[in-house]
Every structure is written in C-alpha cells, then in structure tokens.
C-alpha cells in the first residue's frame, strides 16, 4: 500500500494512464468485488480501441471475408519461436529439431532448456501441428467450402507443413493474401499485425486456437462478452491420443470423428463459472478468458439460447447447446431452431 500511495497514485494523477508491463499472469483472477471485475470487462473489451489505420484495415479484412461466406479463424500457433520455446518438435525433421533446440538455448530468458517433446505432446502441452489440426477440423464437421483464416505468423516448415490443411480446405487465407498491397505499413510490426488478426478473430463465425496463449485467451473472453460467440477450446491431450490411434489404424475415421465431437460439445465457449485454484493462481482459468461476472449466466446452462445469427440467405436462427446434437448450418454439431 505504501508503494501504491507514494509512487503509483501520483503517476496516475499526473499522466492519467499508465502502461504496466508483463502483468498478464500476475493480475488476480478471483476474490475481487464484482464491480471491480465489471470495470475490468469495460476496460478489456468495451473500451478497447486500435489506431484508426489498424481499425480501418481490420474492417476491410472482415468485409473481404464476409463477401465469400462463412469463415473460421484458426489461431495456428506453429511459428518457429513458439516451437523453440515449447520444445515441441513432433513432425519436424532431425535438422529442424536441432535448429529449434539451438534457438531455445540462444535465449537465456527461456529458462527451460532440456525438454522431452514426446512426453510434453502426450500431456497436451504442445501446439497442434497443421496436420493434426486438419484432421480435427474435418472431424468436427467444418465444411470443406469454409474459408480458413490463419491468424498467426509464418508457419514453420512453410507449405510442406501446411499441405494437409490446404488439401482438406482449399480456401485457406491470410491477411497477406486478402489485402497484400495494404500491409506494407504493418509488415515489420508484429504487434500491429496481431491486432489485425485480433479484429478478424472477434468477427469470425468460429474461432479455434490450437494452443493456449495470451491472445487466444483474451479473444475467447471477448467473444464470450460479445454474446458467447462460438469458440472451440480444443482438448489437446485427448486429441493427440485420438490422432495417434487413428493414424496407427486402431481407430476408424467414424470413431475418431464421433469421439472428437463428443469430447467438445461442452468446450464451445458457452457460459461456465470460472474455477479458482487458491494455491496455484497461474494454473487457474484466467479472468480475461472467462469474465463470468460480466456475463449473463442462465440457471440451466443446458438450455442456453445463443444470440440470433443469420445464414448467408438471410434466414435467422438460434443455436441451442444440448446433449442431443445434429448437423447445423455452422458445420459443427448444434441443435438449430429456425425463427
């Protein structure tokens, strides 16, 4: 309290706004007054603004996508630095694995150096590979005609690693392919490029992150705040087990697909109470991923009515989350009620 009163408060009075670095995992998630939590929602989501240049280009990206029908944003965390940091090398060549290890040792602030990639993957602690992701999208029933917008940096391994995904989904796009001549001002600014991806992610029909991360979590929370927009929270530990069984022939495609669907019916960004872990705050669900204090919580979550949407033909419908599911327009499995 002394530090706050003598150092922080005078700065706030002088500058009105302070930027506090590296606070993403150090802010309390629970145990705060509801009005404080609601204020955090207004700051995180309602008051969020980007520069006019970013917002203008972001809107143009969204408009370009909407002109071509439904689109899924895939937050495909398969960049070189992510793989080097996490130590995940599944699907990489020996030379690539060595390159990633060398990069990890080159950064002294990355504390973990010796990493068992196979063990980490089986524990669900690795980003899904592009090949694994392609199987998951197909298993979930995402239609082949959907646009798949890649919200990520350069994918490690390039087209070779993206081949399975682009084969399954020919309409894979990125901001660089949608508006290539308009990105010159942002090309060398990773945070500004990420801001464009953030805007597109909020407006997508479905958002699917393939790994945990700050952007994935805050997009998840923001989409809940906007009316529980569809966000598929992948169970990576189960998925890699199912993928391995499918690939080694012990699991048929039908069983693989039904298992993936069944295991994700309650992982769609629907209303839920954030779970607190008093002694392990870094392991509990972050406030900004599930700000439930700010959101309407129906008594019976199984009877949840999602906000009204419109099909490309203009016919409105609502989606009900239910244990008995069937194919809906969104491509995933939902019970659809036409208005």
N, C-alpha and C positions, 0 to 999 in steps of 0.2 A: 504493500500500500504506500510505503514511503517513496519508492521509485515512481509509482504512478502519480502521486500528488506533486512531487518535486520535479520530475523530469518529463513524463509523458503529457500530463494535463497542460502545462504551459506551451508545449509544442502544438497541441491540438488547438488551443486558443489562438496561437499565432498564425498557423498555416491552414486551419480548418479541416484539412485532410492529411492523413498520414498513410504512408505505404510501409507495411510491416513485412519484411522478407521472411520466407521459409516458415510460415505459420500453418501450413495446410494440415499437418498431422499433430499440431501442438495445441489446437483450439479444443475446448471442451465440447463434447457431443451431447452430454446429458447433464441433468442436475441444475439447469438454469431456469429462471422464471419463464413462463410461456410467452410473455410479452417481449422478452429479450429474443427468444427463438423466432418469434414472428418478425421482429425487426431484422434479424439476420436474413430471413427469407426476402424481405423487401430489398435489402441491400444486394444479396446474391443474385436475385432473379428479376424482381420488378424494376430495380434501378440500374440494371446492367446496361451499359452503352459502349459501343465501339466508336472509333473515329468515323466521320462521315464517309471517308473513302472506303473503309472496310465494310461499313453497313451497306453502302450503295452496291459494291461488288458482290457482297453476300446475297443481297436480294436478287441480283441478276442471276447468280448461280442457281438459286432456288427456283426462279421463274423458268430458267432453261430446263431444269429437271422436270418441273410440273408439266411443261408442254409435251413431254414424252411419256407421261403416265406415272404410275406408282414407282417409288424408289426406296431402296433400303440403304441406309448409311452403315457401312461396315468399318468400324474403328479397328483396323487391322494393324496391330502393334507388332510388326515384323521388320523393324528397321535395324540397322547394324548395331547402333549403340544400345538399343533395348536388348538385343540378343547377347551382346558382350556383357552388359551389366548383369543380366539374369543368369548367364551361363547356360542358356538353353540352346542346344545345337542339334536337336532332332531333325533329321532330313538334310543336314548340311554335310558337305564333303569333308574329308580329313583336313584338307587345306583350309577350308572355310572355318572349321572348328579351331584350328591353330591361329588363324587370323583374329578370330573373336577373342580367344584367350589372351593373345598378345595385347589387344586393345584394352581388355579388362585390367591387365597388370600395369598399363601405361597411365591409368588414372588412380593416383594414391588415395583420393577421397572415396573411391569404391572399395569398401572395407573387405567384402567377401571375395576371395581370390580362387580358392580351391572349391569347385562346385561339381557335384555329381548330376549331370544333365538328365540321365535316365530316371534317377530317383526323384528329382525335382519335377519332372514331367508327370510321373505317375501320381504325385501328390497334388497335381493340378496347379502347380506354381509357375508354369511356363505359358507364354503366349501360344495360342493355337497357330499351327502352321497354315499357310494358304491352302494346302492340300486338305488338311483336316477341316478347315473352315468350309471348303466347297462341299464336302460330304455332309456337314451339319446343316447348311442351308438347304440342300436337297432333301435331307431327312425331315426338316421342319415343314417342308411343303412350299418353300419360296418358289414362285413360278419362274421358269426359265426366261420369260419375257421381261421380268422386272429389271429396272436399272439398279446396278450395284455401285454405289458411290463409295470410293475408297478414301476415308478420312485418315490419312497417315502420311508420313514422309516416304522417302524412297524405300521400296521393299527390297530387303537383302536377297540377293540371288536373281533379281530382275525378272524378266519374262519367263525364265526357266522355272522359277518357283511359283509364278502366277499362272502357269499354263493350265493346271487343273481347274482353277477358278474361272478363267476366261473361257475354257471349253464348256464348262457347265452353264455359265452365264455370259453370253456374248456381249451384253450391254454393260460391261464394266467401265466406269468412267471415273475421272478425277477432275479436280478444278483445272488442272493444266490442260486437259483435253477439251473441256467445255468452253473455257474463255482464255485460250493460250496467250493472246496478244494483250490481255488486260492485267496480267500478273507481274509485269516487269518491275513495278514499284515495290512488290512484296517478296520477290524471289529469294532475297538474301536475309529475310527476316522471319525466322521460324515461328515466333510468337504471333506475328500478323497472319501468317499462312494458317496457323492453328485456329485463329479467331474466325477465319472464313469457314473452316471445317466445322467449328462450333455452331455457327449460324445455320449451316446446312443440316447439321445433326438435329437441331431443335425442330426443323420443319419436315423431317423425313417421315414417311409412313411407318417405318420400323427402324429402330436403332439397335445395332448389335455390336457391342465391344467384345473383342477376343481376348482381352487381358484387363486386369484392374489397373487403374491409373487415375491421376487427378482429373484429367479431362473426362474420362469415361464416367467417373463418379458424379461430377458436377452436372454433366449432361443428363445423367439418369435422374438426379434430383430436380433439375429444371423441367424435364419432361413430366415428371410427377406433378410439379407445381402448375404446369400448363393444362392439367386435366388427365393425368395418368396416360400419356401417350405411350404407345406400345414400345417397350424396351425389353429385349430378350437378354436376360442375365445368364450367361452360359455356365453350366456346371462342368468346369474343365476337367476335374478329376474323374468324373463319370464318363465324360465324352472320350477322353483318351483311352480309357478301358474299353469302351464300346467300339471305338475305331480300330483298336488293335485286334479285337475279336472278329470284327467284320473282315479285316484285311487278311487274317490268318485262316479264314474260312469256317470258323466255329460259330459264326452268327450270320444269318441270312440278311439280305437287304431289308426285307419286310420286318424282321425282328429288330434290326438296327434302327430303322426309321420309327417304328412304334415306340421303342424304348426312349429314343431322343425326345419324341413328342411328349410322352407320358411324364418324363422327368422334368419337363419345362413348363407344364401347364400352370404352375404357381410361381414361375420365375419371369413374369412378363411386365414387371414394373407396376403391379397392382398395389392397392393400399395395404400396408402392413405396419405393425408397430416396430420401431427401431429397437433392437436388442442391445442392452448395455452390458458391458463386462467390466465391473468396477475396478478390478486389479490389473486389467490389461486393456487400457483405452485405445492403444494402437491396433488392437485386434477386433474391436467392436465396429459396428456399422457407422460410417461417418454421417454426421448431421446433414451435410450438403448432398449426400446421395439419397437420403430418405428423411426429408424435413417434415415428419408426420404431424408435428404440432401446428403446421401452417395449412394442412390439407384436410379436406372433409373425410372423415372416417366413418363409413356406414357400419351399423351394428353387425350386419351379416355380410361379410366380405364376399361370400359365395354368390350373393345376389347383386353384386356390384353392377351398376349401369355405367358404362363408359360414355364419354361425351359423344354427341352425334357427329358422324362423318358423312361425306358424300362420295359416291363412286364416280369414276370418270364420266358416267352417263347422267350424273346429277341426281341419282336416286338416294335419298338419305337412309341411313341405317344406324343402329346402335349395336355394340358388341357386348355380350354378357359373358363374364367369366364363369365357367361351370365345369363340373367334373365330367359331364357327358358332352363331348365335343364333336363337331363335324366341320367339314371344309367350309371356310368362309371366303369372302372376296379378298381379304387381305393376304391370302396364301397360307397363313398359319392356321391352326385349328381353333376356331371360335364358334360359338352359337350366335348366329346372325338373326336379328329381329328387324324386319323392314317396317318403316313407318308408314 
